Amino acid sequence: MPLRDISLELPDRREGKVRVSWSLSPERRLIVTTDRLSAFDRVVAVVPHKGQVLNQLSAWWFASTRDIIDNHFVSVPEPHAMVVVAANPLPVEVVVRGALTGSTSTALLTRYRAGEREMYGHHFADGLAPHSELPVALITPTTKAVGGAHDEPLTIDDVVRRGLVEAGVWRRVCVAALALFARGQRIAQHAGLFLADTKYEFGIDADGRLLLIDELHTPDSSRYWVQSSLAQRRAAGQEPESLDKEPVRLALAALGYRGEGAIPELTDDVIMATSQRYVAAYERLTNEMFVAAPEPDSQALLSAVQEAV
């Protein structure tokens, strides 16, 4: 059964679209990643194995990139759970884009097709093909939507000008984000994938350290395209073959849904194909076989966490 939610007898429960977290101590939190899937800033489905993939893949990436910037990862006591360093998130989502693509209202391709050529403080020439690779990776920040609102596009300068992040911290965030994206693209290329874009979140811990937090280079936060078919599909004007949740966005958009009104019910075929894509991304990137774990039992999870801590 997919993991929609879980109740634990721990204090300070906080719930996001996909993750639920609790306080373990002033310095540590427990995060459980559910199988909920969000699109257009709404929870639209529950996808089997998705939470486990996100949790274990994030742990793998965190361990593989700690030389670039420290992160909040401590341990994985259970396949769906992660013990992390407690941190206060910065109020900005750091999106790095390496291609002209996307179907949401803040995506480059959506805005480019609407005639915009100045986006996120960057200029884009006329005549660019959909899903084409950008000459350089670009940082395109957004606000962090709360209460059902949608993310608001920002420029790099807006972040400091509006007082969202202190200038020195923001410079370090931008340097780390571009380095993480370059590392992600190299590793993805070895796996036969193209990392088109991704989202990073950063926070400050109790000691004042800047940390990479939340998730890292997962099919939820990133757009992965299959390299072997990419050129052919671009030439034919087709959507890239992806190992992420973009097909869910496209299926919803085809039903006329872009975040407003009642959420259409996705077919079982779409749900299972999405699950398979997530598992395939995990196996290709880590070069490890995915072993599905059962839905976590609350008491067993608490015992595993206590032992880990």
VOVEX-268341 format. One record per residue (C-alpha): x, y, z; residue number from 1. Coordinates in pm, 1 decimal, decimal comma, m for minus. Layout:
# VOVEX-268341
> X / Y / Z / NUM
...
This chain:
# VOVEX-268341
> 0,0 / 0,0 / 0,0 / 1
> 131,2 / 348,2 / m74,7 / 2
> 223,9 / 560,3 / 226,3 / 3
> m18,1 / 853,2 / 241,4 / 4
> 61,0 / 959,4 / 598,1 / 5
> 192,4 / 833,8 / 931,3 / 6
> 129,9 / 927,3 / 1295,4 / 7
> 414,1 / 924,3 / 1546,9 / 8
> 411,4 / 1015,2 / 1915,6 / 9
> 673,4 / 1286,4 / 1871,2 / 10
> 649,7 / 1662,6 / 1925,3 / 11
> 633,6 / 1951,2 / 1676,2 / 12
> 475,0 / 1773,3 / 1380,2 / 13
> 512,4 / 1973,8 / 1059,1 / 14
> 351,7 / 1866,3 / 733,6 / 15
> 443,0 / 1962,7 / 379,6 / 16
> 301,7 / 1841,4 / 51,6 / 17
> 519,6 / 1528,9 / 53,0 / 18
> 712,8 / 1516,4 / 381,4 / 19
> 616,4 / 1506,2 / 747,3 / 20
> 868,8 / 1592,9 / 1017,9 / 21
> 897,3 / 1590,5 / 1396,9 / 22
> 1145,5 / 1724,2 / 1650,1 / 23
> 1379,9 / 1468,7 / 1807,3 / 24
> 1583,0 / 1728,7 / 1998,0 / 25
> 1675,6 / 2095,7 / 1956,1 / 26
> 1946,5 / 1981,1 / 1710,0 / 27
> 1775,4 / 1694,7 / 1525,7 / 28
> 1454,0 / 1632,1 / 1332,3 / 29
> 1298,1 / 1322,0 / 1183,1 / 30
> 1161,7 / 1344,8 / 829,0 / 31
> 932,8 / 1080,0 / 679,0 / 32
> 880,1 / 1099,8 / 302,9 / 33
> 533,5 / 984,8 / 200,1 / 34
> 417,6 / 860,0 / m139,8 / 35
> 216,5 / 1177,4 / m201,6 / 36
> 291,3 / 1347,7 / m533,8 / 37
> 248,6 / 1720,5 / m588,1 / 38
> 205,8 / 1908,3 / m914,2 / 39
> 101,9 / 2266,9 / m979,2 / 40
> 151,7 / 2326,8 / m603,3 / 41
> m116,3 / 2070,4 / m511,5 / 42
> m108,9 / 1709,7 / m389,2 / 43
> m259,2 / 1528,5 / m687,0 / 44
> m189,9 / 1158,1 / m629,4 / 45
> m28,4 / 887,3 / m418,2 / 46
> 237,2 / 685,6 / m602,4 / 47
> 368,1 / 351,4 / m467,4 / 48
> 740,2 / 340,2 / m375,2 / 49
> 784,4 / 711,6 / m444,9 / 50
> 862,8 / 812,5 / m86,7 / 51
> 1122,4 / 541,1 / m43,3 / 52
> 1291,1 / 638,8 / m370,8 / 53
> 1305,6 / 1005,4 / m271,8 / 54
> 1439,3 / 931,1 / 75,3 / 55
> 1709,0 / 683,7 / m26,9 / 56
> 1811,8 / 874,7 / m339,4 / 57
> 1843,8 / 1199,2 / m143,5 / 58
> 2064,3 / 1022,2 / 110,6 / 59
> 2281,9 / 892,7 / m174,0 / 60
> 2317,9 / 1238,1 / m327,3 / 61
> 2382,0 / 1405,8 / 8,9 / 62
> 2668,3 / 1163,2 / 72,1 / 63
> 2802,8 / 1225,1 / m280,2 / 64
> 2810,4 / 1605,1 / m261,9 / 65
> 2916,0 / 1693,7 / 92,5 / 66
> 3250,6 / 1814,6 / m43,5 / 67
> 3064,8 / 2098,0 / m223,1 / 68
> 2855,1 / 2216,6 / 71,5 / 69
> 2755,4 / 2058,4 / 401,2 / 70
> 2400,5 / 1926,7 / 428,2 / 71
> 2150,5 / 1826,1 / 693,2 / 72
> 2168,8 / 1448,0 / 636,8 / 73
> 2256,5 / 1238,3 / 943,9 / 74
> 2118,8 / 886,9 / 891,2 / 75
> 1843,6 / 669,8 / 736,3 / 76
> 1692,6 / 461,9 / 1020,5 / 77
> 1418,2 / 325,9 / 792,5 / 78
> 1376,1 / 335,5 / 411,7 / 79
> 1115,3 / 613,3 / 426,3 / 80
> 1278,6 / 811,8 / 709,1 / 81
> 1578,2 / 1038,8 / 756,0 / 82
> 1731,6 / 1193,0 / 1067,1 / 83
> 1857,3 / 1541,7 / 985,5 / 84
> 2017,2 / 1844,1 / 1146,8 / 85
> 1749,4 / 2094,7 / 1247,6 / 86
> 1772,9 / 2411,0 / 1036,9 / 87
> 1569,1 / 2719,3 / 957,5 / 88
> 1496,7 / 2719,3 / 581,9 / 89
> 1581,7 / 3022,3 / 371,6 / 90
> 1260,3 / 3173,4 / 224,4 / 91
> 1372,3 / 3111,2 / m136,1 / 92
> 1363,6 / 2807,7 / m363,8 / 93
> 1682,5 / 2794,7 / m568,6 / 94
> 1593,2 / 2657,1 / m911,6 / 95
> 1880,3 / 2585,6 / m1151,5 / 96
> 1785,3 / 2535,6 / m1515,5 / 97
> 1992,5 / 2381,1 / m1791,3 / 98
> 1724,7 / 2363,7 / m2061,4 / 99
> 1433,7 / 2563,8 / m2203,1 / 100
> 1153,9 / 2342,6 / m2078,9 / 101
> 870,7 / 2297,6 / m1831,2 / 102
> 490,2 / 2313,4 / m1820,2 / 103
> 414,1 / 2511,1 / m1501,9 / 104
> 337,4 / 2882,6 / m1494,2 / 105
> 690,2 / 2964,2 / m1371,8 / 106
> 866,9 / 2734,4 / m1622,9 / 107
> 1093,8 / 2885,3 / m1887,6 / 108
> 921,4 / 2716,7 / m2183,1 / 109
> 573,4 / 2822,1 / m2069,9 / 110
> 677,6 / 3184,6 / m2040,1 / 111
> 891,2 / 3173,4 / m2357,1 / 112
> 596,7 / 3042,6 / m2560,2 / 113
> 390,1 / 3329,6 / m2420,3 / 114
> 637,5 / 3571,4 / m2577,5 / 115
> 857,6 / 3659,2 / m2279,2 / 116
> 1227,0 / 3707,1 / m2349,8 / 117
> 1336,7 / 3855,4 / m2015,3 / 118
> 1287,2 / 3595,6 / m1741,5 / 119
> 1433,4 / 3580,4 / m1392,0 / 120
> 1670,0 / 3862,4 / m1490,5 / 121
> 1811,0 / 3665,7 / m1786,7 / 122
> 1766,9 / 3743,8 / m2157,6 / 123
> 1660,3 / 3472,6 / m2402,7 / 124
> 1704,3 / 3506,6 / m2778,9 / 125
> 1427,6 / 3449,2 / m3031,9 / 126
> 1403,0 / 3119,4 / m3216,5 / 127
> 1501,1 / 2881,2 / m2935,6 / 128
> 1366,2 / 2528,9 / m2975,8 / 129
> 1157,5 / 2368,8 / m2698,8 / 130
> 1363,1 / 2154,0 / m2460,5 / 131
> 1691,3 / 2283,9 / m2604,8 / 132
> 1994,5 / 2294,0 / m2377,4 / 133
> 2090,2 / 2639,3 / m2249,3 / 134
> 2444,8 / 2767,9 / m2314,9 / 135
> 2503,6 / 2787,1 / m1938,6 / 136
> 2305,2 / 2679,1 / m1633,9 / 137
> 2093,9 / 2962,7 / m1492,1 / 138
> 1975,1 / 3029,1 / m1137,4 / 139
> 1606,1 / 3123,3 / m1142,9 / 140
> 1486,4 / 3172,3 / m783,4 / 141
> 1126,9 / 3175,1 / m666,6 / 142
> 950,3 / 3251,7 / m343,8 / 143
> 832,7 / 2953,8 / m139,1 / 144
> 457,8 / 2922,1 / m174,3 / 145
> 258,4 / 2883,8 / 147,6 / 146
> m108,7 / 2830,1 / 216,8 / 147
> m186,9 / 2703,0 / m132,5 / 148
> m33,2 / 3002,5 / m310,6 / 149
> 186,8 / 2964,8 / m617,8 / 150
> 561,5 / 3032,5 / m630,0 / 151
> 655,7 / 3383,9 / m741,1 / 152
> 946,5 / 3427,0 / m986,3 / 153
> 1244,1 / 3634,0 / m865,2 / 154
> 1568,7 / 3759,3 / m1012,3 / 155
> 1900,1 / 3691,6 / m842,2 / 156
> 1914,7 / 4057,6 / m738,7 / 157
> 1556,6 / 4050,2 / m602,8 / 158
> 1657,2 / 3801,9 / m333,6 / 159
> 1891,4 / 4049,6 / m164,6 / 160
> 1702,7 / 4366,0 / m264,8 / 161
> 1384,0 / 4241,8 / m99,7 / 162
> 1570,5 / 4132,4 / 212,8 / 163
> 1492,9 / 3764,3 / 170,1 / 164
> 1854,5 / 3648,0 / 216,2 / 165
> 2163,9 / 3838,8 / 334,0 / 166
> 2402,3 / 3921,6 / 47,0 / 167
> 2698,5 / 3716,1 / 168,7 / 168
> 2485,7 / 3409,8 / 235,6 / 169
> 2314,1 / 3444,3 / m101,1 / 170
> 2648,2 / 3453,7 / m284,0 / 171
> 2748,9 / 3128,7 / m113,7 / 172
> 2411,9 / 2973,5 / m203,5 / 173
> 2450,9 / 3064,4 / m571,1 / 174
> 2805,9 / 2924,9 / m590,6 / 175
> 2699,3 / 2601,5 / m420,5 / 176
> 2386,9 / 2563,9 / m637,7 / 177
> 2579,3 / 2587,5 / m964,6 / 178
> 2847,1 / 2346,2 / m837,9 / 179
> 2581,8 / 2096,6 / m724,2 / 180
> 2407,0 / 2118,8 / m1060,3 / 181
> 2732,5 / 2061,3 / m1249,3 / 182
> 2803,0 / 1754,4 / m1032,4 / 183
> 2447,7 / 1632,0 / m1085,7 / 184
> 2473,0 / 1666,4 / m1462,0 / 185
> 2803,1 / 1476,4 / m1473,4 / 186
> 2671,0 / 1186,5 / m1266,3 / 187
> 2344,1 / 1180,8 / m1460,7 / 188
> 2537,2 / 1167,5 / m1788,7 / 189
> 2722,4 / 857,8 / m1668,5 / 190
> 2379,3 / 703,9 / m1601,6 / 191
> 2259,0 / 784,4 / m1953,5 / 192
> 2043,8 / 1073,2 / m1832,1 / 193
> 2035,5 / 1449,5 / m1883,6 / 194
> 1960,9 / 1661,5 / m1576,0 / 195
> 1756,9 / 1943,7 / m1728,5 / 196
> 1675,9 / 2138,7 / m1412,3 / 197
> 1641,2 / 2099,6 / m1038,0 / 198
> 1538,8 / 2274,9 / m717,5 / 199
> 1753,7 / 2325,8 / m407,8 / 200
> 1664,9 / 2441,3 / m59,8 / 201
> 1908,2 / 2579,2 / 195,2 / 202
> 1885,1 / 2651,5 / 567,0 / 203
> 2079,5 / 2781,5 / 864,9 / 204
> 2137,7 / 2553,3 / 1166,2 / 205
> 2168,1 / 2651,1 / 1532,9 / 206
> 2542,2 / 2711,9 / 1492,2 / 207
> 2486,2 / 2950,8 / 1202,1 / 208
> 2606,4 / 2704,4 / 935,7 / 209
> 2463,7 / 2722,7 / 585,9 / 210
> 2328,8 / 2376,0 / 495,7 / 211
> 2173,0 / 2212,0 / 193,9 / 212
> 1840,1 / 2072,0 / 317,7 / 213
> 1515,2 / 1902,7 / 209,7 / 214
> 1591,2 / 1670,3 / m86,4 / 215
> 1855,8 / 1650,2 / m355,0 / 216
> 1841,3 / 1557,4 / m725,8 / 217
> 1532,2 / 1339,2 / m690,6 / 218
> 1269,0 / 1285,1 / m961,7 / 219
> 1045,3 / 1515,0 / m753,2 / 220
> 1285,0 / 1808,7 / m742,7 / 221
> 1457,4 / 1745,9 / m1076,0 / 222
> 1382,6 / 1683,5 / m1440,3 / 223
> 1569,5 / 1380,9 / m1584,7 / 224
> 1562,6 / 1298,9 / m1955,2 / 225
> 1675,7 / 973,7 / m2117,2 / 226
> 1984,4 / 1068,5 / m2318,9 / 227
> 1958,9 / 795,8 / m2586,0 / 228
> 1626,2 / 922,9 / m2725,1 / 229
> 1667,8 / 1293,4 / m2651,5 / 230
> 1802,9 / 1421,0 / m2986,2 / 231
> 1550,1 / 1222,1 / m3188,4 / 232
> 1254,5 / 1338,3 / m2979,6 / 233
> 1370,1 / 1700,6 / m2989,0 / 234
> 1400,5 / 1685,0 / m3369,6 / 235
> 1050,0 / 1537,8 / m3395,9 / 236
> 904,0 / 1808,0 / m3172,9 / 237
> 813,5 / 1554,1 / m2904,8 / 238
> 837,5 / 1575,5 / m2528,1 / 239
> 1163,0 / 1422,6 / m2396,7 / 240
> 1142,2 / 1075,3 / m2246,1 / 241
> 1159,8 / 1156,0 / m1876,7 / 242
> 1218,3 / 975,6 / m1547,6 / 243
> 1039,7 / 1224,9 / m1325,2 / 244
> 690,1 / 1359,0 / m1262,1 / 245
> 660,7 / 1573,9 / m1575,5 / 246
> 428,1 / 1317,0 / m1743,6 / 247
> 191,0 / 1365,8 / m1448,9 / 248
> 191,5 / 1742,3 / m1506,0 / 249
> 128,1 / 1687,1 / m1876,8 / 250
> m155,7 / 1439,9 / m1806,3 / 251
> m320,9 / 1690,6 / m1571,7 / 252
> m272,3 / 1976,2 / m1818,8 / 253
> m432,3 / 1762,3 / m2091,5 / 254
> m735,2 / 1732,0 / m1862,2 / 255
> m745,7 / 2110,9 / m1827,9 / 256
> m595,5 / 2124,1 / m1478,2 / 257
> m316,9 / 2366,4 / m1388,0 / 258
> m362,8 / 2404,1 / m1014,6 / 259
> m708,5 / 2558,3 / m993,4 / 260
> m1038,2 / 2386,4 / m915,4 / 261
> m1105,7 / 2018,8 / m853,8 / 262
> m812,7 / 1783,9 / m909,9 / 263
> m885,0 / 1526,0 / m1183,3 / 264
> m836,5 / 1161,3 / m1092,4 / 265
> m535,7 / 1011,9 / m1266,8 / 266
> m567,6 / 665,2 / m1419,6 / 267
> m394,1 / 362,5 / m1270,3 / 268
> m175,5 / 346,3 / m1581,5 / 269
> m39,7 / 696,4 / m1517,4 / 270
> 19,8 / 619,6 / m1147,4 / 271
> 203,1 / 292,1 / m1207,6 / 272
> 408,5 / 430,7 / m1495,6 / 273
> 515,5 / 715,6 / m1266,0 / 274
> 617,8 / 467,8 / m996,1 / 275
> 823,5 / 275,1 / m1250,5 / 276
> 997,0 / 593,0 / m1369,1 / 277
> 1095,5 / 685,1 / m1013,5 / 278
> 1240,4 / 340,6 / m949,3 / 279
> 1423,8 / 346,7 / m1285,1 / 280
> 1580,0 / 684,1 / m1198,7 / 281
> 1701,3 / 549,2 / m864,9 / 282
> 1855,7 / 238,2 / m1018,3 / 283
> 2025,6 / 421,9 / m1304,5 / 284
> 2172,7 / 696,4 / m1087,7 / 285
> 2291,8 / 482,6 / m795,6 / 286
> 2368,6 / 169,4 / m1000,2 / 287
> 2193,1 / m25,2 / m724,7 / 288
> 1882,4 / m244,4 / m738,4 / 289
> 1578,9 / m91,0 / m570,5 / 290
> 1435,4 / m314,0 / m297,2 / 291
> 1081,5 / m211,6 / m205,4 / 292
> 1014,6 / m182,8 / 167,4 / 293
> 674,3 / m231,4 / 330,1 / 294
> 475,3 / 61,5 / 461,6 / 295
> 648,5 / 160,6 / 788,9 / 296
> 488,8 / 62,5 / 1117,9 / 297
> 477,7 / 353,8 / 1363,1 / 298
> 623,0 / 166,2 / 1660,4 / 299
> 890,8 / m8,0 / 1456,1 / 300
> 990,8 / 326,3 / 1303,7 / 301
> 1014,7 / 489,0 / 1646,2 / 302
> 1232,7 / 204,5 / 1770,5 / 303
> 1462,4 / 234,9 / 1467,6 / 304
> 1490,3 / 610,1 / 1519,3 / 305
> 1568,3 / 574,0 / 1889,9 / 306
> 1840,6 / 322,8 / 1809,1 / 307
> 1986,1 / 547,9 / 1539,0 / 308
> 1984,0 / 858,0 / 1756,1 / 309
